[in-house]
Every structure is written in C-alpha cells, then in structure tokens.
Amino acid sequence: FRARPRDHLIVSHHYSASFVFRSHGVFDLLGGMLATLERSSQHVSDSALVSPYYHDHATAADCQPDAVRNITYFYGGGVDGQRDGYYLRRRLFAERARMPERTVLVSTGPAWLNDTAYEVLPNCTDLSAETCTQCQGSYVNAELLSRSQFTLSPRGDSPSTARLYDAAQYCSIPVLISDTQFELASPFQCFVPYELFTVQIPEAEWEADPVFALESTAGALAPWQVERMRQLMAHFRRDLLWNIEGSRVAENILVDASRWRLYPGGGAPRGCCPFRDLLSAEVNNTYYKPAACVHLPPAADGTPSCSGVNVTQDFPSGGCPGRAV
C-alpha cells in the first residue's frame, strides 16, 4: 500500500473509521480509494465511494405479497432528543395520534418530543396487531418488515440509514425523508433506479405535516403501482445487499471505482452509467428511464398493465454493453 497506494481500494463499514478518513482526507493525500457508507458534505473527495451497509445475516427473504402485509407504515429506531439531526423522527412521534390506520412505530429508546423532555411510551408487548401501535422496546425485522407495505426512513444525524437495506431485504417499499440521501448516501445510482421503487418526501414537507406528506405520496399510490415497485425492488436488491445469492455489490464497487480512475483528466467520472447519478453530479449521463411497464395505468378492466412482464424486458441491457440489468 505504501508503495502503490493508488492501486488500493479499502472498504470500510464503521462510522468512526469512515469519519476519520473523510475528515482528514487521508485517501486524497495517499491516492487510494475508500468505499464507505456515505460521502462527507464538508469534505468533497474524488477518493470516496459509497457502498451499502453490511449486515452479517442480511440474506434476502421472500417478497411477501401485499395480501399478507397487514402493516401499512412501519418505523423502528431511535428518537433521540439530544441530537439535532433527529428532529424528523421526533416530528413523526409527535404526530403519532394522527397517523393512518395500521401504522406501527417502535422507539428503541425514550421517545423524545422536544429537546428537553420525553414522553414514556408503553413497552412493546404484542406487535402482531393490525391496529395502530406506538411503543418502546425492541423488534425483529423478519417479523415486522415482511408484513409492512412501507418502511419509514427519516434521517438521523446523517443522510445514510440501514433502513434502506432492511427494506430491500424484505421488499418493503422505503419512504425516504432526507434531502441529501442521493447526493451523499445512495450507492450505485448508475445501476439502481431508486426513484422507481422508493417514495421520497422533502424534509420541509415532512416537518410541516408528516401525516399529509405520507397520504399525498405513498398513500396516493394505486395497488398496481405498489405491486410494480415491489417487483422492481425484488430485482434490484441484488445490487444493494451483500449476503444474497447473485449479489453484485462487490462488482458494483469495482465498476464505480473504475469509473473514477480509468479515465484521464479528472473531473466527473465517465463510463457506463445508464441511470441518473446525483452522487457524482454527472452532467453527461445518458439517463435511461424506461417507460414500458413502469408508469403505465391499468387496463380498462382494472388489470395492471405490467402483470407478468419480466423486468429484464423493461431494462434490456441497462445501457451497458456486456452487463445485464
């Protein structure tokens, strides 16, 4: 490494290590590359790539059909009142009484509603109910995400979150509430069309009224749209999850690194990038957004136009020679 640092790519999945590397520009000085959880908004680096979270036991589960998903919205995580970045989560719990039916909110610590005081929620006991539930305690992803239509993902102190990958594991559609999710934290945007299987809510709209923001976005989706989004997520999750059969995460990291390194002259990366990549702010992207079977309305009899269509027919080659979508 000391002799030829530019030939090295280090993958880091620990927040502390990633922060040190980003803050001090170690890899900028040495010329190597670092694949980490997110890019820094304070230190823009051409040596930092974004890679997914790594879960030791994150094997892909079967995508349960909507008929067995008896939870509409699920959130599980911290609601820390001592950290400024958690105001979006505090806003969620402050409006919990107005949340739509079949919403489950689990705080893994005290549910802070403001910066000085918190409200003690009842301990979680039975999370199998189909009615609204707000409690404090722990939960098991396999028991809740596999039954959830949507997974709420309001950011905390940073734009990245493991909930995106938890949701992909169980094909629960992520609702992303983070203004910088795609500029700093979503990996492999060249190969993963996030906007086709996620719901995105601006932070300002969420802060104004989270219930209205949910009902006007996720709640406004037709059943055939939800079905299609879940189908696309099931297909593209191999690009986001490490421990599944056919995972392409390692391949994607190497392809991303080559896009930054194999072309002389510096500047924005070049190479194969069929989808819009906000992470690299690439202005010359060939933005490939297939119209076929993505946003088509249902037929006159109400049958979804996308029923039975293979996803590879919508994305024939992904715009990249030699690489199947």
C-alpha positions, 0 to 999 in steps of 0.5 A: 500500500505504501508503495502503490497506494493508488492501486488500493481500494479499502472498504470500510463499514464503521462510522468512526473509521469512515469519519476519520478518513473523510475528515482528514482526507487521508485517501486524497493525500495517499491516492487510494480509494475508500468505499464507505457508507456515505460521502462527507458534505464538508469534505468533497473527495474524488477518493470516496465511494459509497457502498451499502451497509453490511449486515452479517445475516442480511440474506434476502427473504421472500417478497411477501405479497401485499395480501399478507402485509397487514402493516401499512407504515412501519418505523423502528429506531431511535428518537433521540432528543439530544441530537439535532439531526433527529428532529424528523423522527421526533416530528413523526412521534409527535404526530403519532395520534394522527397517523393512518390506520395500521401504522406501527412505530417502535422507539428503541429508546425514550421517545423524545418530543422536544429537546428537553423532555420525553414522553414514556411510551408503553413497552412493546408487548404484542406487535402482531396487531393490525391496529395502530401501535406506538411503543418502546422496546425492541423488534425483529425485522423478519417479523415486522418488515415482511408484513409492512407495505412501507418502511419509514426512513427519516434521517438521523444525524446523517443522510445514510440509514440501514433502513434502506437495506432492511427494506430491500431485504424484505421488499418493503417499499422505503419512504425516504425523508432526507434531502441529501440521501442521493447526493451523499448516501445512495450507492450505485445510482448508475445501476439502481433506479431508486426513484422507481421503487422508493417514495421520497418526501422533502424534509420541509414537507415532512416537518410541516405535516408528516401525516399529509406528506405520507397520504399525498405520496405513498398513500396516493399510490394505486395497488398496481403501482405498489405491486410494480415497485415491489417487483422492481425492488425484488430485482434490484436488491441484488445490487444493494445487499451483500449476503444474497445469492447473485449479489453484485455489490462487490462488482458494483464497487469495482465498476464505480471505482473504475469509473473514477480512475480509468479515465484521464483528466479528472473531473466527473467520472465517465463510463457506463452509467445508464441511470441518473447519478446525483452522487457524482453530479454527472452532467453527461449521463445518458439517463435511461428511464424506461417507460414500458411497464413502469408508469403505465395505468391499468387496463380498462378492466382494472388489470395492471398493465405490467402483470407478468412482464419480466423486468429484464424486458423493461431494462434490456441491457441497462445501457451497458454493453456486456452487463445485464440489468 
